[in-house]
């Protein structure tokens, strides 16, 4: 297993050049992609150009950022100047952004080696990456299963070691659920911690960009690089960012951990419940005190989300009209052109959400649905506020099941929506959430543990996650087909 620090050491000690590292990863991508299909576009020229710049820096004796020369993949809903950005939608098939997102610009400036743009559910709507308008990505642990979603391409690429770290976005679980399905670490930061300038909007009151890594430390290093105030995103918080590396400790003495009672109910796989219970015993052995916590309104998260997210999506996606971006269908009138373009360009799930959201925002139903959902959202936030008065970090399974088979849930949207039952309330409350591996089921599929922190307490998530990870071997396992 290769971590950021190991590669950094190899570069600094001149054991390998950045070009050699980039070439190795590009070769690995070429070998594995026919089966995993994590990527929508590869960017070998950009990767090698970045690597050459890093090698020149080393030759000049300049100091190197930890991410310099590190192969990284980007979810394809992050705008990259001069590189196609499709959001896995046919409507943006030919879209090449004229500008760069803040987070990817930061990574380019630090010398990170961008190897490509990863697959997702169209416009980040989905939990399996099967809603991509292009192809389905496989789970590296079992190629007949989904990698989760919507950031399934990023999670699969990290699990298959096609890159070291990756960026995803999380509106209702899209980083944590695929991290759980693919056996890697994924973090959704506090709302406002990371700039979303250049992230294609899905549901703006929920969307956050966050890191994937094979270790907690790698995820922390990537978050450190992308977090921070950005005047170009009015929702970004103007606060100092702590040095997360200081919190990667191994003892949990004095820490209070709450187990969310309601996440152990109906629909939870036995094997997932057992793995999470064992993880709790381990956290206790590391010095934490464990206490059961009730968040009674947690269960309203899913219906609340499926009103708020589609409402916001219906507004955000109005811009794809064939005039300004992407494809355009010829027609005799303007209205016909809009209609034909949108009918052809959007997939079924995106259309379903636009219709749902248009309905819930319509004059006659706004109060009954949208306004009510916003009120319930406040109640859910209150449950968390109360919980954090008595504990530091909350724990739950990340997802009720391990990775399901491709095709298993595509005909039943409701069962697909249920895989985000435990991640969605965290977005509604704007809190940070992290998923990390806590075991494997009988078929060798990874199980994820979700840690939820209070606002801006990513430090505590890293602390608990690192201590747990270092006391287990889960992160050292690799999917056998990638060897
Ligand atoms: N699966 C959820 C949805 O379909 C969450 C997606 C996300 O976080 N982008 O909306």
Boltz pocket constraint, residues with backbone or C-beta under 6 A from the ligand:
constraints:
  - pocket:
      binder: B
      contacts: [[A, 123], [A, 124], [A, 125], [A, 126], [A, 127], [A, 149], [A, 150], [A, 169], [A, 170], [A, 171], [A, 172], [A, 173], [A, 174], [A, 175], [A, 202], [A, 309], [A, 416], [A, 420]]
      max_distance: 6.0
